[in-house]
């Protein structure tokens, strides 16, 4: 913990060390504010409470559960979303089911662009560019809706005949849907914590 007191940002602190440090340095335990605050800052930096694709993958479920058990304000939603990316996601099947109920219809419904020509281009490309990749690998894209939407946003739509204003509007719509899903997850996590 002395290391944390010397290096307040603790950017290199392994995630597996955060829970033990927070518990030991908490005001109700050893009361080491610098270590406690550095560990929490590291946790919040690793798991921002916003739909940030690519941030929540590749973590160990037991570490995530230990961090979630700390009940640090603003971390339940991102930690839970990270847990949905682990092999133990079935423990959170109820949350994933609600997200999928919101996401799947949108995935299977081609969006309308501002211009008919652009909408026609989407119709011709949606299956190959969006649905097939989302459903490949046993539907892996369905279980990670925020990342799938980000992948959809990153596709070279203008290379496939959509005009830039339509692409911008669609990206804005997809970003809004990412935020909507994040808000839904937040409500579900809050209900679960009660």
C-alpha positions as CSV (number, residue, x, y, z in Angstrom):
1,X,0.0,0.0,0.0
2,X,3.0,2.3,0.4
3,X,3.4,2.1,-3.4
4,X,-0.2,3.5,-3.8
5,X,0.6,6.3,-1.4
6,X,3.6,7.3,-3.5
7,X,1.8,6.9,-6.8
8,X,-1.7,8.3,-6.3
9,X,-3.0,7.4,-9.8
10,X,-2.0,3.8,-9.5
11,X,-2.4,3.3,-13.3
12,X,-0.5,0.0,-13.2
13,X,-2.3,-1.5,-10.2
14,X,-3.6,-4.9,-11.3
15,X,-7.4,-5.2,-11.1
16,X,-7.1,-8.2,-8.9
17,X,-5.4,-6.1,-6.3
18,X,-8.1,-3.4,-6.1
19,X,-10.6,-5.2,-4.0
20,X,-8.2,-6.2,-1.2
21,X,-6.7,-2.7,-1.2
22,X,-10.0,-1.0,-1.0
23,X,-11.1,-3.3,1.9
24,X,-7.9,-2.9,3.8
25,X,-7.5,0.9,3.2
26,X,-11.2,1.7,3.8
27,X,-12.0,4.3,6.5
28,X,-13.6,1.4,8.5
29,X,-10.4,-0.6,8.4
30,X,-6.8,0.8,8.3
31,X,-8.1,4.2,7.0
32,X,-5.4,5.0,4.4
33,X,-7.1,7.6,2.2
34,X,-4.4,7.8,-0.4
35,X,-4.4,4.0,-1.1
36,X,-8.1,3.8,-0.9
37,X,-8.7,6.7,-3.3
38,X,-6.0,5.5,-5.7
39,X,-7.5,2.0,-5.9
40,X,-11.0,3.4,-6.5
41,X,-9.6,5.8,-9.2
42,X,-8.0,2.8,-10.9
43,X,-11.3,0.9,-10.8
44,X,-13.2,3.8,-12.2
45,X,-10.6,4.4,-14.9
46,X,-10.7,0.7,-16.0
47,X,-14.5,0.6,-15.9
48,X,-16.0,4.0,-16.8
49,X,-19.7,4.3,-16.4
50,X,-20.5,4.9,-20.0
51,X,-21.0,2.7,-23.0
52,X,-17.4,2.5,-24.2
53,X,-17.0,-0.4,-26.5
54,X,-13.9,-2.6,-26.1
55,X,-13.5,-1.6,-22.5
56,X,-15.3,-4.5,-20.8
57,X,-13.9,-7.6,-22.4
58,X,-11.3,-10.0,-21.3
59,X,-11.6,-9.8,-17.5
60,X,-11.7,-12.6,-15.0
61,X,-15.2,-13.2,-13.6
62,X,-14.0,-13.8,-10.0
63,X,-12.1,-10.5,-10.0
64,X,-15.2,-8.7,-11.4
65,X,-17.4,-10.2,-8.8
66,X,-15.0,-9.1,-6.0
67,X,-15.0,-5.6,-7.4
68,X,-18.7,-5.6,-7.7
69,X,-19.1,-6.7,-4.1
70,X,-17.3,-3.5,-3.0
71,X,-20.4,-1.5,-4.0
72,X,-18.4,1.5,-5.1
73,X,-20.9,4.1,-6.5
74,X,-20.8,4.3,-10.3
75,X,-19.2,1.0,-10.8
76,X,-22.0,-1.6,-10.7
77,X,-23.2,-1.0,-14.3
78,X,-19.8,-1.3,-16.0
79,X,-18.7,-4.2,-13.9
80,X,-22.0,-6.0,-14.6
81,X,-21.6,-5.4,-18.3
82,X,-18.0,-6.7,-18.1
83,X,-19.4,-9.8,-16.4
84,X,-21.7,-10.3,-19.4
85,X,-18.5,-10.8,-21.4
86,X,-17.3,-13.7,-19.3
87,X,-18.1,-17.4,-19.6
88,X,-20.1,-17.0,-16.4
89,X,-22.5,-14.6,-18.0
90,X,-25.3,-17.1,-17.6
91,X,-25.6,-15.9,-13.9
92,X,-26.8,-12.6,-15.4
93,X,-29.1,-14.2,-17.9
94,X,-32.0,-12.1,-16.8
95,X,-30.1,-8.9,-17.6
96,X,-28.8,-10.1,-20.9
97,X,-32.3,-11.2,-21.9
98,X,-33.7,-7.7,-21.4
99,X,-30.9,-6.2,-23.3
100,X,-31.3,-8.7,-26.1
101,X,-35.1,-8.1,-26.2
102,X,-34.3,-4.4,-26.9
103,X,-31.4,-5.0,-29.2
104,X,-32.3,-7.9,-31.4
105,X,-35.4,-6.3,-33.1
106,X,-33.2,-3.3,-34.0
107,X,-30.5,-5.5,-35.3
108,X,-32.9,-7.4,-37.6
109,X,-34.6,-4.2,-38.7
110,X,-32.8,-2.2,-41.3
111,X,-32.7,1.5,-40.5
112,X,-34.1,4.0,-42.9
113,X,-31.7,6.7,-44.1
114,X,-32.7,10.3,-44.9
115,X,-32.5,9.6,-48.6
116,X,-34.2,6.8,-50.5
117,X,-31.1,5.9,-52.4
118,X,-29.1,5.5,-49.2
119,X,-31.9,3.4,-47.7
120,X,-31.8,1.1,-50.7
121,X,-28.1,0.7,-50.3
122,X,-28.6,-0.3,-46.7
123,X,-31.2,-2.8,-47.8
124,X,-28.7,-4.4,-50.1
125,X,-25.8,-4.4,-47.6
126,X,-27.5,-5.0,-44.2
127,X,-27.5,-8.8,-44.3
128,X,-23.9,-9.2,-45.4
129,X,-22.3,-6.3,-43.5
130,X,-24.4,-6.4,-40.3
131,X,-26.4,-9.6,-39.7
132,X,-24.0,-12.2,-40.8
133,X,-21.1,-10.9,-38.7
134,X,-23.4,-10.4,-35.7
135,X,-24.7,-14.0,-35.9
136,X,-21.4,-15.6,-36.7
137,X,-19.6,-17.5,-33.9
138,X,-22.9,-18.7,-32.5
139,X,-24.4,-15.3,-32.3
140,X,-21.6,-13.8,-30.3
141,X,-22.5,-10.3,-31.6
142,X,-25.9,-10.5,-30.0
143,X,-24.5,-10.9,-26.5
144,X,-22.4,-7.7,-26.8
145,X,-24.9,-5.2,-28.2
146,X,-22.8,-2.1,-27.4
147,X,-19.8,-3.5,-29.2
148,X,-21.9,-4.8,-32.1
149,X,-23.4,-1.3,-32.5
150,X,-19.9,0.2,-32.5
151,X,-18.9,-2.3,-35.2
152,X,-21.9,-1.2,-37.3
153,X,-20.9,2.4,-36.8
154,X,-17.4,1.7,-38.0
155,X,-18.4,0.0,-41.2
156,X,-17.4,1.9,-44.4
157,X,-20.9,2.9,-45.3
158,X,-19.9,5.6,-47.7
159,X,-17.8,3.1,-49.6
160,X,-21.1,1.2,-50.2
161,X,-23.0,4.1,-51.6
162,X,-24.4,6.0,-48.7
163,X,-23.9,9.7,-48.6
164,X,-22.0,11.3,-45.7
165,X,-25.0,13.1,-44.2
166,X,-27.0,9.8,-44.0
167,X,-24.0,8.0,-42.5
168,X,-23.6,10.7,-39.9
169,X,-27.3,10.6,-39.0
170,X,-27.2,6.8,-38.7
171,X,-24.1,6.8,-36.6
172,X,-25.8,9.3,-34.3
173,X,-28.9,7.0,-34.1
174,X,-26.7,4.0,-33.3
175,X,-24.8,6.0,-30.6
176,X,-28.1,7.0,-29.1
177,X,-29.2,3.4,-29.0
178,X,-25.9,2.4,-27.3
179,X,-26.7,5.0,-24.6
180,X,-30.3,3.8,-24.4
181,X,-29.1,0.2,-23.8
182,X,-26.6,1.5,-21.2
183,X,-29.5,3.3,-19.4
184,X,-31.6,0.1,-19.5
185,X,-28.7,-1.8,-18.0
186,X,-28.3,0.8,-15.3
187,X,-32.0,0.5,-14.3
188,X,-31.7,-3.3,-14.2
189,X,-28.6,-3.3,-12.1
190,X,-30.2,-0.8,-9.7
191,X,-33.3,-3.0,-9.4
192,X,-31.1,-6.0,-8.8
193,X,-29.2,-4.3,-6.0
194,X,-32.3,-3.5,-4.0
